[in-house]
Amino acid sequence: MNVDLILTAPWIVPVEPHGVVLEGHALVVHEGRIVALLPEDEARAAYRPDATEHFEDHVLIPGLINAHTHAAMSLLRGYADDLPLMEWLQEHIWPAEGKWVGPEFVHDGTLLACAEMIRGGVTCFNDMYFFPLDAARAIEAAGMRAALSLVILDFPTAWAENADEYFERALDVHGDLKGRPLLTTTLAPHAPYSVSDDSFGRIVDLAEFLDVPIHIHVHETEGEVTAAVAKNGMRPLARLKGLGLMTDRLLAVHMTQLTGEEIGELAASGARVVHCPEANLKLASGFCPVQTLLDAGVDVALGTDGPASNNDLDMFGEMRTAALLAKGVSGDATAVPAARALHMATLAGARALGIHGDTGSLEPGKSADIVAVDLGGLESRPVHDPISQLVYVTGRDRVTDVWVAGRRLLQRRNLTTVDEREIIARARSWQERMSAEQ
């Protein structure tokens, strides 16, 4: 059989089955999809590739999935650091967004984020921000996969004036993006404290109608929960449950403040959690009880949060931090082992976004979203366990090659779809504009 490409490497980690490392195997790719994953000699006998590539010291893994970020905020990286969440938001970020955010800002910021993520082995991300069609232009130019959030708020922004306009724009954007093969949507009420009961009711109905997840910040800080109890007489999750949001559509981000009862309810509902360990640490928001959630049967994915609050889009860093933090929080050295951290950064993210039939693992029939990571350096030797090296040793700087749907986006550390110098120049221009008017 004629095929487009065969990739071989000393190790392939498909993620599914869990924890498996394949040696002496090959990935066979044709028309953007994985045709086969089998021993090298069998691949050579069965397939006639247009191209063959062997990686001498690499491990091949599925593309990483950043399950929660605000990509365009890369242009606000370092803008207001070392502050608690609400002060950071209300006194710095929201005013800056009110002044600067528009179509050009979102396009340029998202393109910068895409370039950073591709070089870090991220092939898909779940973005919550304004002007999603301008973000989509950047994402498609870069060749990445993404879920774009249809943001809902009850106060005016540069994107919409009121709840009705947010919903109108959500429907328009969803319709515009429908049918684009690498783009999906989620409904994104910002947080329980910024969305009314009436809007939540409409969100439940619209999510069902559009058949999309509901992507929301919730239980991010102790202060959020305390304020909610004072205002509504109940914790945010209890309010969301009463409004019909506690279902398998719910994609709950942060979740640092959870009781045992709430964890049980999350598990029973099929809701997913997105853990953003480094942003939570930087903002002193608290600790998500990841291992307790996993033990209860809750799927937990990984995200970076936005580059203004992290301050990077480094999923290798998030894997390592998530694994180490889980051990420290639980007092259990076996919590979130390396294979689980990699699963959280790949297949768990795909499941949360409803795209696990297409990506998240290296399996025949799935899209060829593939990352090659070099373990040949002295810092990575010896390689007793490639998965351990990926999580505890390797950094994003060791990512050498990236494919999305069989298209090569990174070749030997060089971006192939976007102009790095132009992206840097645009970022510098935004920095100069913002600095001049601060």
Backbone hydrogen bonds, N-H to C=O, Kabsch-Sander energy under -0.5 kcal/mol:
donor,donor_aa,acceptor,acceptor_aa,energy
3,V,48,R,-1.9
4,D,29,V,-0.9
5,L,29,V,-2.3
6,I,51,A,-1.7
7,L,27,L,-2.7
8,T,53,E,-2.3
9,A,25,H,-0.9
11,W,58,H,-1.3
12,I,22,L,-2.3
13,V,60,L,-2.8
16,E,14,P,-1.2
20,V,17,P,-1.4
22,L,12,I,-3.1
24,G,10,P,-0.7
26,A,38,L,-2.9
27,L,7,L,-2.8
28,V,26,A,-0.5
28,V,36,A,-2.9
29,V,5,L,-3.1
29,V,27,L,-0.5
30,H,33,R,-2.6
33,R,30,H,-1.8
34,I,366,K,-3.2
35,V,28,V,-3.2
35,V,33,R,-0.7
36,A,28,V,-1.2
38,L,26,A,-1.7
40,E,24,G,-2.6
43,A,39,P,-2.1
44,R,40,E,-2.5
45,A,41,D,-1.5
46,A,42,E,-2.0
47,Y,43,A,-2.1
48,R,1,M,-3.1
50,D,3,V,-1.9
51,A,4,D,-1.0
53,E,6,I,-2.6
55,F,8,T,-2.8
56,E,54,H,-0.6
59,V,373,V,-2.2
60,L,11,W,-2.2
61,I,371,V,-2.5
63,G,369,D,-1.8
64,L,121,G,-2.6
65,I,345,A,-3.3
66,N,64,L,-0.5
66,N,124,C,-2.4
67,A,65,I,-1.0
67,A,302,L,-2.8
69,T,126,N,-1.8
73,M,70,H,-1.8
74,S,71,A,-1.9
75,L,72,A,-1.7
76,L,73,M,-1.9
77,R,74,S,-1.3
79,Y,76,L,-2.3
85,L,283,L,-0.6
88,W,84,P,-2.9
89,L,85,L,-2.8
90,Q,86,M,-2.9
91,E,87,E,-2.0
92,H,88,W,-0.8
93,I,88,W,-2.8
94,W,89,L,-3.1
96,A,92,H,-2.0
97,E,93,I,-3.0
98,G,94,W,-2.5
99,K,95,P,-1.4
100,W,96,A,-2.4
101,V,97,E,-2.2
106,V,102,G,-2.5
107,H,103,P,-2.4
108,D,104,E,-2.7
109,G,105,F,-2.7
110,T,106,V,-2.4
111,L,107,H,-2.3
112,L,108,D,-2.1
113,A,109,G,-2.1
114,C,110,T,-2.8
115,A,111,L,-2.3
116,E,112,L,-2.1
117,M,113,A,-2.9
118,I,114,C,-2.9
119,R,115,A,-2.0
120,G,116,E,-0.6
120,G,117,M,-0.8
121,G,118,I,-1.9
122,V,117,M,-2.8
123,T,64,L,-2.1
123,T,121,G,-0.5
124,C,64,L,-1.5
125,F,145,R,-1.2
126,N,66,N,-2.7
127,D,125,F,-0.7
127,D,147,A,-2.7
128,M,69,T,-2.5
129,Y,127,D,-0.6
134,D,131,F,-0.9
135,A,131,F,-1.7
136,A,132,P,-2.6
137,R,133,L,-1.5
138,A,134,D,-1.4
139,I,135,A,-2.6
140,E,136,A,-2.8
141,A,137,R,-1.8
142,A,138,A,-2.1
143,G,139,I,-1.6
144,M,139,I,-1.7
145,R,123,T,-2.4
146,A,182,L,-2.4
147,A,125,F,-2.4
148,L,146,A,-0.5
148,L,184,T,-2.9
149,S,127,D,-2.2
150,L,186,T,-3.2
151,V,149,S,-1.0
152,I,188,A,-2.3
154,D,194,S,-1.5
157,T,160,A,-2.9
166,Y,162,N,-2.1
167,F,163,A,-2.3
168,E,164,D,-2.3
169,R,165,E,-2.6
170,A,166,Y,-2.3
171,L,167,F,-2.1
172,D,168,E,-2.1
173,V,169,R,-2.9
174,H,170,A,-2.5
175,G,171,L,-2.2
176,D,172,D,-2.2
177,L,173,V,-2.4
178,K,174,H,-1.3
180,R,177,L,-2.2
183,L,180,R,-1.6
184,T,146,A,-2.0
186,T,148,L,-1.6
187,L,213,P,-2.7
188,A,150,L,-2.5
190,H,152,I,-2.0
194,S,191,A,-1.5
195,V,192,P,-0.7
200,F,196,S,-2.3
201,G,197,D,-2.3
202,R,198,D,-1.8
203,I,199,S,-2.3
204,V,200,F,-2.3
205,D,201,G,-1.7
206,L,202,R,-2.6
207,A,203,I,-2.9
208,E,204,V,-1.6
209,F,205,D,-2.2
210,L,206,L,-3.0
211,D,207,A,-1.5
212,V,207,A,-1.5
214,I,249,R,-2.7
215,H,187,L,-3.4
215,H,213,P,-0.6
216,I,214,I,-0.6
216,I,251,L,-2.2
217,H,190,H,-1.9
218,V,253,V,-2.3
225,V,221,T,-1.5
226,T,222,E,-2.6
227,A,223,G,-2.6
228,A,224,E,-2.0
229,V,225,V,-2.2
230,A,226,T,-2.1
231,K,227,A,-2.0
232,N,228,A,-3.5
233,G,228,A,-0.6
233,G,229,V,-1.6
234,M,228,A,-0.7
239,R,235,R,-2.0
240,L,236,P,-2.7
241,K,237,L,-2.7
242,G,238,A,-2.4
243,L,239,R,-1.5
244,G,241,K,-1.5
245,L,240,L,-2.8
246,M,240,L,-0.6
247,T,245,L,-2.2
250,L,247,T,-1.6
251,L,214,I,-3.2
252,A,250,L,-0.6
252,A,272,R,-2.8
253,V,216,I,-2.9
253,V,251,L,-0.6
254,H,274,V,-2.7
255,M,218,V,-1.9
255,M,253,V,-1.1
256,T,219,H,-2.3
257,Q,219,H,-1.1
258,L,256,T,-0.6
263,I,259,T,-2.1
264,G,260,G,-2.0
265,E,261,E,-2.1
266,L,262,E,-2.5
267,A,263,I,-2.3
268,A,264,G,-2.3
269,S,265,E,-1.9
270,G,266,L,-1.3
271,A,266,L,-1.1
272,R,250,L,-2.8
273,V,299,D,-2.2
274,V,252,A,-2.6
275,H,273,V,-0.6
275,H,301,A,-2.9
280,N,276,C,-2.2
281,L,277,P,-2.0
282,K,278,E,-2.4
283,L,279,A,-2.3
284,A,281,L,-1.0
285,S,280,N,-2.6
286,G,280,N,-0.6
287,F,256,T,-0.5
290,V,288,C,-2.3
293,L,289,P,-2.2
294,L,290,V,-2.7
295,D,291,Q,-2.8
296,A,292,T,-1.5
297,G,293,L,-0.6
297,G,294,L,-1.3
298,V,293,L,-2.6
301,A,273,V,-2.9
302,L,344,M,-1.4
303,G,275,H,-2.3
304,T,68,H,-0.7
305,D,68,H,-2.6
309,S,306,G,-1.6
310,N,306,G,-0.6
315,M,313,L,-0.9
318,E,314,D,-1.6
319,M,315,M,-2.2
320,R,316,F,-2.0
321,T,317,G,-2.7
322,A,318,E,-2.9
323,A,319,M,-2.3
324,L,320,R,-2.5
325,L,321,T,-3.2
326,A,322,A,-2.0
327,K,323,A,-1.3
328,G,324,L,-2.1
329,V,325,L,-3.0
330,S,326,A,-2.2
331,G,327,K,-1.8
332,D,327,K,-0.9
335,A,332,D,-1.7
340,R,337,P,-0.7
341,A,337,P,-2.2
342,L,338,A,-2.3
343,H,339,A,-2.0
344,M,340,R,-2.6
345,A,341,A,-1.5
346,T,343,H,-1.3
348,A,343,H,-2.6
350,A,346,T,-2.0
351,R,347,L,-2.5
352,A,348,A,-2.2
353,L,349,G,-1.6
354,G,351,R,-1.1
355,I,350,A,-2.6
356,H,350,A,-0.6
358,D,355,I,-1.9
359,T,355,I,-1.7
362,L,14,P,-1.9
363,E,361,S,-1.1
365,G,34,I,-3.4
366,K,363,E,-2.3
367,S,358,D,-2.5
368,A,32,G,-2.7
369,D,367,S,-2.1
370,I,368,A,-0.8
370,I,403,W,-1.2
371,V,61,I,-2.7
372,A,401,D,-2.6
373,V,59,V,-2.5
373,V,371,V,-0.5
374,D,398,R,-2.8
375,L,57,D,-2.5
375,L,373,V,-0.6
380,S,377,G,-1.4
381,R,378,L,-1.1
384,H,382,P,-1.0
389,Q,385,D,-2.2
390,L,386,P,-2.2
391,V,387,I,-1.7
392,Y,388,S,-3.0
393,V,389,Q,-1.6
394,T,389,Q,-3.6
398,R,395,G,-2.0
399,V,396,R,-1.7
400,T,372,A,-2.5
401,D,372,A,-1.1
402,V,410,L,-1.8
403,W,370,I,-2.7
404,V,407,R,-2.4
406,G,368,A,-2.2
407,R,404,V,-2.2
409,L,402,V,-2.6
409,L,407,R,-0.6
410,L,402,V,-1.6
411,Q,414,N,-2.7
413,R,400,T,-2.7
414,N,411,Q,-1.8
415,L,413,R,-0.5
416,T,409,L,-2.2
417,T,409,L,-0.6
420,E,418,V,-0.8
423,I,419,D,-2.1
424,I,420,E,-2.3
425,A,421,R,-2.2
426,R,422,E,-2.3
427,A,423,I,-2.2
428,R,424,I,-2.5
429,S,425,A,-2.1
430,W,426,R,-2.2
431,Q,427,A,-2.3
432,E,428,R,-2.4
433,R,429,S,-2.2
434,M,430,W,-2.7
435,S,431,Q,-2.6
436,A,432,E,-2.0
437,E,433,R,-0.9
438,Q,435,S,-0.9
